[in-house]
């Protein structure tokens, strides 16, 4: 079954191919065996999920969406979304490693990089020898990256980059950082993008702790103190930095929507199981109408999130613009995951408030998704501008 053809119809194929079903089943089995058993203890102790990262490398999942020509899996956008959803269903921390590595960094190298840059980075990213991080957000510039302060000055042999980046996923473990820095005048046109090896002198990463959610993934502040790179580090043309960043964020928003679908699915599965086993007033609480209402609302939220995400993947697969669809999916799925996770806590009652059960973790991990890669408010402004032709920025 497909949607009717038409300019504004998503026309997303609603039946997965045999290959997509096979990949999803393989990832699901691995997640249930390796990721799920460690998720709560890793979260409680703020311990990096090294066993999951090792497994991602051993299985080859770490290169899922990188072109086969560079040693990756060559997954199409929908298969990639299925992969991300399953990772997030098991543990959103593990998902965060991959969506940044693949969706933001490897995707940008494939889209904007020269053949030399692709050959330099993608084969090693496909095996996990090198992980990527995305250096856009700064202490004073999140929703308005066009005014970022990091600088890139020309030298005799390339560039000297200085500045600070915050809330950078994979920041302490990455081998390459995609860094946006000001190489010219004010505004978006003065920003360029660079592929910066993290072992260069002057590059340091300071891990951040005490987060509300995503407590076991690596998040860091990056400090670039006169880091020198060659001319080959510039990705895209000089002044293309914001274009590189925004195109990466389109993929990132698709990843976040898929991730939130996975969080929502995990929360829904957990509350359905608990409601069927927990008894009050002489019967399972699943038999009470208001509990069923929470389950029903959550099921609709999860399905709607999934379909909006699949629509983005379909547009990308067909080579059509998908920025607006990505914003819609990101806005809905992130807010929906918070609702579903909150309902999961409510269904669990007091047990939902302690970390012996996963309900609270779902809510804490979901909450940040409404903030990064464009807040919910920014997504509404982007959607509103697309509808009216009037910018609110």
C-alpha positions, -999 to +999 in steps of 0.1 A: +000+000+000+013+035-009-001+069-005-017+083-037+008+102-059+007+139-056+030+168-050+022+171-013+017+135-006+044+116+013+040+085-008+059+066+018+059+028+012+042+013+042+055-022+037+092-029+046+113-049+022+127-083+031+162-067+035+148-040+058+130-066+079+161-087+082+182-057+093+156-047+119+154-082+133+192-085+135+196-052+153+166-059+176+181-093+186+215-077+193+200-048+212+180-072+235+211-093+241+238-067+246+223-032+251+191-037+273+207-057+301+232-029+308+211+002+302+198+009+337+231+002+355+250+023+330+226+051+335+227+048+373+265+049+374+270+073+344+291+046+329+299+048+291+283+018+273+316+004+260+301-031+256+276-016+231+302+004+212+324-027+210+295-047+197+286-020+171+321-023+157+321-061+158+288-064+140+296-037+114+265-017+125+289+012+133+291+019+095+254+012+088+247+041+065+282+048+051+285+041+013+297+006+005+324+021-017+341+032+016+335+000+035+301+008+050+268-009+050+252+014+024+219+014+042+191+034+027+175+062+048+146+040+060+168+011+070+190+036+089+159+049+107+149+014+117+184+009+130+183+041+151+148+033+164+159-001+177+190+013+193+169+039+211+144+013+222+172-004+240+191+026+252+190+062+239+226+066+250+238+041+225+216+056+199+232+090+205+267+077+197+255+064+163+232+092+152+260+118+157+287+096+142+266+086+111+238+111+108+257+143+115+293+136+106+297+108+082+266+120+063+282+155+060+315+140+047+296+120+021+275+150+010+301+178+012+335+162+013+360+159-015+370+125-027+402+129-008+383+137+024+360+107+019+389+084+014+407+099+045+378+095+069+349+073+058+367+039+057+379+044+093+345+057+103+329+026+087+349+003+110+346+025+141+384+031+142+374+068+141+342+082+156+328+116+147+315+145+168+296+176+156+310+210+168+284+236+163+268+247+197+288+272+217+283+285+253+264+316+240+251+304+206+228+274+203+196+283+184+214+311+165+246+295+152+251+321+125+265+343+152+290+318+166+323+331+179+348+303+172+374+316+147+394+301+118+423+322+106+443+315+075+480+305+079+507+298+054+498+261+053+461+261+062+440+273+092+443+281+129+411+274+148+402+287+182+370+286+202+348+266+226+319+242+218+295+228+244+272+198+248+291+179+222+281+142+219+311+119+214+333+149+222+358+129+244+359+098+222+358+111+187+388+109+163+374+137+141+353+168+149+332+186+123+337+221+135+320+253+124+341+284+128+341+320+116+365+325+087+351+357+074+327+385+083+296+385+105+266+363+099+261+329+083+282+337+052+312+342+073+312+306+088+331+277+073+332+240+083+364+220+091+372+183+097+395+186+127+415+156+139+411+155+177+447+145+183+460+179+171+479+201+196+455+226+212+425+204+210+410+192+243+377+178+255+363+181+290+335+155+298+303+169+312+286+150+341+254+155+362+230+155+332+193+149+338+192+122+310+215+105+286+237+100+316+259+073+302+267+087+268+298+109+262+291+146+263+319+171+264+330+207+261+355+211+233+383+237+236+403+246+205+433+267+214+450+276+182+445+242+166+463+242+132+450+221+103+459+220+066+439+234+037+424+199+032+405+203+065+380+227+049+349+208+039+328+225+013+337+259+001+348+287+024+317+303+038+296+272+034+297+263+071+261+270+080+249+252+049+270+222+059+256+223+095+220+228+085+221+200+059+236+177+086+209+188+110+182+177+085+196+142+089+200+147+126+164+156+130+154+125+111+176+105+135+161+122+166+126+114+153+135+078+148+152+078+183+121+092+200+099+066+182+122+040+198+120+056+233+082+058+229+080+022+218+100+010+248+079+031+272+047+017+256+059-019+258+069-014+294+036+001+305+015-025+287+034-053+304+032-036+338-005-028+334-012-065+327+006-077+358-002-051+384-035-056+402-056-030+420-092-033+431-092-070+424-081-070+387-051-059+366-049-022+362-050-028+324-087-034+330-094+002+342-106+026+316-084+055+324-053+033+323-064+021+289-068+057+278-031+064+286-021+032+267-042+042+237-030+078+236+006+065+238+001+039+210-012+066+187+017+089+195+042+062+188+026+052+155+023+088+144+060+094+152+070+064+132+050+074+101+063+110+102+098+097+104+093+072+076+080+100+054+113+119+059+133+088+050+111+083+019+117+119+007+154+116+012+155+083-006+138+098-036+162+128-036+134+153-028+137+182-002+131+169+033+140+198+056+104+207+064+094+171+069+124+166+092+113+196+113+077+183+115+089+148+125+114+161+150+088+184+166+061+158+169+082+128+178+102+145+205+072+160+223+053+127+218+081+107+234+080+129+265+042+124+267+045+086+264+074+084+289+054+105+313+024+082+309+047+052+315+056+067+349+020+074+357+010+038+349+037+025+372+026+048+400+052+051+428+074+025+411+078+047+381+096+072+403+125+050+413+153+038+391+147+001+397+123+004+368+131+020+334+101+044+333+120+074+348+149+068+325+127+070+294+114+104+305+149+117+313+163+105+280+134+118+260+134+153+276+166+165+261+154+157+225+131+187+227+162+209+232+191+198+209+194+199+172+168+227+172+144+232+201+107+226+197+102+263+194+127+266+166+110+238+147+077+257+150+093+288+136+108+268+107+074+252+100+056+285+103+081+302+079+075+274+054+037+279+056+037+317+055+068+327+037+075+351+066+106+346+087+103+350+125+141+351+130 
